[in-house]
Amino acid sequence: QRQPQLRPVRTEAEARRRICDLAVMEFDLDRAPLFRVRLLRLAPGEHWLLLSLHHIVTDGWSSAVLAREISSLYAAFLAGTAPALPELPPFVTSDAALAARRGCRLAFSSSSQH
């Protein structure tokens, strides 16, 4: 498998241009991926991680958790320690989705009886 080359970015202005380019790049919902990751090398030991995620694959809460966990993992890596991520609270959106599907079935079955 080919390893991607990490080309250095010459200036901070170029890095900011690449951020803007990534931010305005449209997603094709018919083809994966619905997220993009770029790592920019500004200098030896200075890198910027760019994440671009379509809103269909994440929400504000999940994005905040992702950013916090990446930061925590990176800090542990730099310190040479084992990462310690907190447990996430129970995922209740699935309960809401299940209730919504049940509600749709009930609404559909009662409307088809008329």
C-alpha positions as CSV (number, residue, x, y, z in Angstrom):
1,Q,0.0,0.0,0.0
2,R,1.3,3.4,-1.0
3,Q,2.0,5.8,1.9
4,P,0.9,9.4,1.1
5,Q,3.7,12.0,0.9
6,L,3.4,14.8,3.4
7,R,4.5,17.8,1.4
8,P,5.5,20.8,3.5
9,V,3.5,24.0,3.3
10,R,5.8,26.9,2.6
11,T,3.9,29.6,4.4
12,E,1.1,30.1,6.8
13,A,-0.8,31.9,4.1
14,E,-0.6,28.8,1.9
15,A,-1.8,26.7,4.8
16,R,-4.8,29.0,5.3
17,R,-5.5,28.8,1.6
18,R,-5.6,25.0,1.8
19,I,-7.9,25.2,4.8
20,C,-10.3,27.4,2.7
21,D,-10.0,25.0,-0.3
22,L,-10.9,22.1,1.9
23,A,-13.8,24.0,3.5
24,V,-15.5,24.9,0.2
25,M,-15.0,21.5,-1.5
26,E,-18.4,20.0,-2.0
27,F,-19.3,16.5,-1.0
28,D,-20.8,14.0,-3.4
29,L,-23.5,12.3,-1.4
30,D,-23.6,9.4,-3.9
31,R,-19.9,8.6,-3.3
32,A,-17.7,8.1,-0.3
33,P,-16.1,9.5,1.7
34,L,-18.3,12.0,3.4
35,F,-15.4,13.2,5.5
36,R,-11.9,14.4,4.6
37,V,-8.7,14.5,6.6
38,R,-5.6,16.5,5.7
39,L,-2.4,16.9,7.6
40,L,-0.3,19.9,6.8
41,R,3.3,20.1,7.8
42,L,4.3,23.8,8.4
43,A,7.7,23.0,9.8
44,P,9.4,20.1,11.4
45,G,7.4,19.4,14.6
46,E,4.6,21.8,13.5
47,H,1.5,20.2,11.8
48,W,-2.1,21.2,11.4
49,L,-4.8,18.5,11.2
50,L,-7.7,19.5,9.1
51,L,-11.1,17.6,9.3
52,S,-14.0,18.3,7.0
53,L,-17.1,16.3,7.7
54,H,-20.4,16.5,5.9
55,H,-23.3,17.3,8.4
56,I,-25.0,14.0,7.4
57,V,-22.2,12.1,9.3
58,T,-21.9,14.2,12.4
59,D,-23.5,16.8,14.5
60,G,-22.2,19.6,16.8
61,W,-22.1,17.4,19.9
62,S,-20.3,14.5,18.0
63,S,-17.8,17.0,16.4
64,A,-17.0,18.4,19.8
65,V,-16.4,14.9,21.2
66,L,-14.2,14.0,18.2
67,A,-12.1,17.2,18.6
68,R,-11.7,16.7,22.3
69,E,-10.7,13.0,21.9
70,I,-8.2,13.7,19.1
71,S,-6.6,16.4,21.3
72,S,-6.5,14.0,24.3
73,L,-5.0,11.2,22.2
74,Y,-2.4,13.5,20.7
75,A,-1.4,14.9,24.1
76,A,-1.0,11.4,25.4
77,F,1.1,10.5,22.4
78,L,3.4,13.5,22.9
79,A,3.7,12.7,26.6
80,G,4.5,9.0,25.9
81,T,1.6,7.9,28.1
82,A,-1.4,5.7,27.5
83,P,-4.5,7.6,26.4
84,A,-7.3,7.8,28.8
85,L,-10.6,8.7,27.2
86,P,-13.7,9.2,29.3
87,E,-16.7,6.9,28.7
88,L,-19.4,8.5,26.6
89,P,-22.9,8.8,28.0
90,P,-25.5,6.4,26.6
91,F,-26.5,7.3,23.0
92,V,-30.1,8.3,23.2
93,T,-30.6,9.4,19.6
94,S,-31.2,5.8,18.6
95,D,-34.0,5.7,21.2
96,A,-35.6,8.8,19.6
97,A,-35.1,7.3,16.1
98,L,-36.8,4.0,17.2
99,A,-39.7,6.0,18.7
100,A,-40.0,8.0,15.5
101,R,-40.1,4.9,13.4
102,R,-42.7,3.3,15.6
103,G,-44.8,6.5,15.4
104,C,-44.5,6.5,11.6
105,R,-45.7,2.9,11.5
106,L,-48.6,3.7,13.8
107,A,-49.5,6.7,11.8
108,F,-49.2,4.8,8.5
109,S,-51.3,1.8,9.8
110,S,-54.0,4.0,11.2
111,S,-54.3,6.1,8.0
112,S,-54.4,3.1,5.8
113,Q,-57.4,1.8,7.7
114,H,-59.5,4.8,6.6
